[in-house]
Amino acid sequence: MPEHVLRNLTDIEDFVLGCTFMGTGGGGQPGDGLQSLKSELEKGKTIKWVDASAIGDDEWTICPFLMGSIAPVTEQMKKEMASFGLTRRIYTSKEMLAEAVKALANHHGVKISAVVPIELGGANTPGPLAVGISLGLPVVDGDYTGRAIPEAPQTTPYLAGKPMWPMSSVDAFGNRAFITGAISYAMAERLGKKISEAAFGLAGQSGFLIKGSDMKEVLVPNTLTKCHQIGRTIREAGESGKDPVMEVTKMLGGWVLLRGTVSRKEDEDRDGYYWGTHTFKGEGNFKGTELKIWFKNENHICWKNGKPLITSPDMLIVVDDKTGKPYTNTSIVEGMKVAVICLKAVPQFRSPKGLDILGPSHFNFDIPYKPAEEVLGEPRY
């Protein structure tokens, strides 16, 4: 069985770092993902994933994911949560996901043979990996997005017409729910999001209960191995005195759009998503350049000096200017020294259906999508 093993804590840290990088500002908090995997390593478990070819075509696969907003919890929210009795968390993020997997398997009466992450991100990839390990299930080297996304329909199963439902949901306080059917992906996403909103944050959910043959058809392959390589590249560049920003951008064939300072942060928690705009002022070779990036959990629209530059499905990633460490949007604050990196989209999302669900018009921006390489030319570091 072809497999990739994370042999120690350094490997795990590299992997989570790479997942956070590919999370494009979202994908959950890396501290949660790191803790999920460390807890399995401390139990003596082997942290690994397998090639999709190891899963039989007739075997059932499942996709656990965190649903909800990554916005910080305010004191006012804590008071409101207390009024509903939401004062004691009984499940960690990993445990929420594991409970959701078991609940959906039991509800549907099937034996699960493999776990597939829905996306790449600091929590939403390590979490499913840890869940599979804890349940004794193989985890597939791949995901259904190739980045992080705010809405569950923004996935390759949606593009191929595979069902997302039935779905299960378990929050940190032990509340459980099932979505046995939905009239559309949009309604399945809306129902799942409303369930997570009721818990004032995130819920562990499971869906995409499909056979191995269907999983292989829609999988974005080898992305877990890619994340490990990204994290290792960033770490080793810093250890050897090289520029991590340059090295990881070169490795991925991307572009450095700006190096400078976070000059303004505007954000809000609304409708179960974390929304906002970050403004960056260029320095050094980028002096005179101002970038603005609009996010809905993840980064989606970028303007340069007031004019549209890059949009989803192409990727926008904000990292520490010195260390190359990627930032989620919740962790970005004014005054930070950062670099902004752009990567090309997963090809499936440049199709008409992919652009319809992940392009700028989906987010109500009247901006035509132009592939990054047409806008930016040859990769530059």
N, C-alpha and C positions, 0 to 999 in steps of 0.2 A: 504494500500500500504506500504510494508516494506521499511523503509527509515532510513538514518543516517544523523543527523543534526549537522552542525558546528555552535555552539551557540554564539560564541564571537570571538574577535580578537586572543586570545590565541589559540583557536581551529584551526583557519585558519593558524596561524603561524606554529603550530604543523604539520598540514596537508602538507603545502608546504615544510617543513623541511623533512618529510618522503618521499615526491615525489622526492625531490632533491637527497636524499639518494639512492633511487631505480633508479635514472637516470644514475648511473654508470659513472659519469663524463660528461654526456651530458643532453639532455632533455630540454634545454633552461635555461635561467637565472631565478633563483627563485625570484628576485626582480620584474620581469614582472608578474610572477604568483601571487605573493602576492598582487601587486597593482590591478590586475584584480579582485580578490575576494574582496579586501577591498572596491573597488568602488561599488560593488553590495551590500555589507553589509551596507555601508553608505547611500544607497538608501532605506534601510529598507527591502531589499530582504532576504529571508530565504536561507541560503547556505546549500544545502542538495543533496543527491543522493538516488537512489532507487535500489532495487533488480531487476535483469534482469527479474524475473517472473512477474513484474508489466507491462511489455511491451507485447502487443498482437503479436501473431505470424504473422499476416498479416499487421502489421504497419511498416512504413518505418523508418529506423534508418540511421544516418549519422555520419561521423567521420571527425571532423575538426582537422587540425594539422599544425604546423609551419614547413615549408620546407626551408632548406638553411644552411648556415654556421653560426656557433656561434663565429667565430674568431673576435677579436677586429677590429674596423674600424680605419684605419690609416689616417694621414693627406693627404697622396697621394691619397688614395681612396676618401676622401671627395672632393678633387679638381676634380677628374674624375667624381664623382657623380654630381657635380655642372654643368659640361659641358653637362649633359643630362637633366638638369633642376630638378634634384632630391635634392631639397634644403629644402622643407617644407613637413614634415610628417603630414598627415591629419588623420591617423588611428593609434591607439595603437595596440598592439598585439591582445588584446581581440577583438577590433573592426574589425581588418583584418579577424579574424576567423569568426566572426558573419556575416560579409559581404559575405564571401565565402560560408557559409551555406545557406544564403538567395539566393545567386546567383545560386547555384547548384539546389536548390529546384525549383526555378522559371524556370530555363533552362529545367529541366526534367519534370516539371509539376506535382509534387507530394507534398503531405502534410507530413512534417516531424513530427514524434511522439516521437523521443528520440535521444539523443546525446551520442556517445561512444568515449572516448579518444583512440587515437592510441597507446599510450605508457605511461610510467611513467616517470616523470621528472618535474623539478621545474617550468617550464612554460607550457610544453605540456600536463600536466594534469590539473592544476588549470585553464588554459586558456579555454579548452573546457567546464569545469564545469561552469565557469563564463559566457561563451557564452550561454549555455543551460538556465541558470538562467535569463540572460538578455532577451532571446527570449521566456521565459515562457515554456521551454521544459524540461522534466525530463532528468537527466543524469544518466546513468547506472553505478552501482558499479562494475567496471571491465574495462579491456582494451584489446588490441589486441596483446600485447607483453609480459607484466609482467616485463618489464625493459625499458630502452631507447635503441633505435637502430638508426644507421645513414641512413639506406635505407628503404624506405617504403615497399619493398617486404619482409622484415624480420618480417613478421607478421603472426598471425594465420589464417587470411582469405586467404593469399597466400598458406599456407600449405594445406588448405581445398579446394583450387581451386575457391574461391569466387572472383568476379571482384573488382578491385580497381577503375576503371573508370566507368562512366565519372567523371571528376575532374574539380573543379573551383579554380581559384587563384586570390587573391587580395593582393597587396602589400601596404606598409605604405603610399605610395605616391598617391594611387588611381588607379594604373594600374591594369587592369583586363584581364584575359585570361581563356579559357576553353580547356580542353583536352577531346574531345568527344569520342575518342577511341585510342587504342594502340595495337600493335601486341604482346606485352608481358609486364609483370610486370617491367622488366628491362628498357624497353623503357618508360613506364609510369613514373618511377622514374627519368629517365634521362631528360625527357621533363619537369617534375615538377621542377627538380633541376636547369635546364637552365633558367626557368622563374624566379626563386628566385635569380639566379646569376645576371640576368639583373638588379635587384633592389639592388645589392651590399649587400646582407645579407639575411634576412628572408622574406618570403611571407606567408600569411595565405591561406591555401588550404583546400579543402573538397573533400572527396571521400568515398569509401566503402559504397555506397548507397544500402543497403540491407534490406531485410525484417527481422522482429523480430525473426522468427524461425531460420534464418541463423545466425543472431547475437548471439543467445544463443548457437548455435552449436560451435562457434569458440571463444567465450569470455573466457578470463582468469578472473575468477570471483573473486569478493570481494577485489580487489586490492586497491580501494580507501580507504576502511575501514582499510586495512592493512597499508597503508601509514600514515593515521592518528595515528594509534597505534605506528608506528615506531617513528614518531616525538614526540609523547607524552612520550614514553619511554626515548628518549634522553634528553628531557627537565627535566622530573621528576628525572632522575638519577643525573643530575647536581645539581638540587635544594636540593636533599637529601644528597649530599656529596659522592655519589657513582661514579664509573668510567663509564661514558656514553658509551665509546667504548666497554667495557666488557659487559655492560648490553644489549645493542642493538644487539651485536653479539650473545650473549647467547639466546636472545629472538628469533632470526631468525635461530638458529642452524648453524651458520657460523664459519669462522675461521679468526683470526687475523694473517695476514701474516708477518707484520712488524710494528714496532713503531720506528720512527726516524725522519730524516730530508730530505727534498727535496734537492738533491745535484746538479741536472742539469735539465734544461728544454730546449727541442728542439722542435720547432713548426713551422707550416706554414699554410697558407690559400690557398687551391688549389682545383679547380674543384667543388666549392660549399661545401667543407667539411673543417673541422679543423683537421689537421693531426699533429702527433708528438710523442715524447717519453719523459717520465719523469723517472728520476733516483732517487732512494731513498736509503739512507744509514742508516742501522739499528743502534739502540742505546740500552743501557741497556741489557735486555735479548736477544735482536736481534743484538747485536754487532757482526760484521763479516759478516752480511747478506747484500747483495746489491740486490735490486729489480729494474728491468726496466719494465715499462708498456708502450706499444704502443697503441695509440688511433687514431681512426677515428671518430671524434666527441666524441664517448664513448670509454671506456677502453675495449680492446679486447685480448691482448696478454701480458703475464707476464713471465719474466725470473728471476730466482733466481741464483745469482752468475754465470751468463752466460748460464744457462741451462733452457730450457722451463719448466714452472711450471703449470700455469693455462691459459686457453684460453676460449673465448666465445664458446658456449653460457653461460657458468658459468660467474658469475658477479664479477667485481673488483671495489671496492668503496674506495675512498680516503677521509678521514675525519680529522678534527682537533684532534690532539692527546689528548688534554685536555677536549674539550667541546663535541666532537663527531659530530660537525657540518660538514655535507658533502660539498665537494668542487666540482664545475664543473671544467673542464680542463682549461677553460679560466682564472679561478681565482687562479690557483696554480702558485706559484712563488718560486724561489730558496730560501732556508733558512727556509721555513715553517716547523714546527713540526707537523707531521702527523702520522696517522695509516692507514694501508691498510687492508681492510676486503674483504673476499671472501664469496660468497653465491652460492648455487647450482642453476643450470639453471631451468627455467620452463620446465617441462617434454616434452612438445610438440617439443621443439627445440633440444632435444636429439635424435629425430627420424632421419632416413637417409635424409629425405627432409629438416628437420630443420638444421642439421649439414651442409648440402650442401649450405644453404643460410646464416648461421650465425656461422659456424665453422671456424677454422683457415685457411683451404684451400680456402675458399671464399675470404679471405683477402690476398691470395697469399703467405701464409706461409706454408712451408713444415714441418708441425708439426702435429703428430696424436693427435686427441682429446682424452683426458682421463677425465672422470668425476672427479670433485673436491674431492669427498669422497674417490675415489680410490687412488688419489695422496696424500691426506693430512691425511687420516684416520679419527678418531673421531673428532667432532667439538672441537675447542680450542679457548680460549678467552685471 
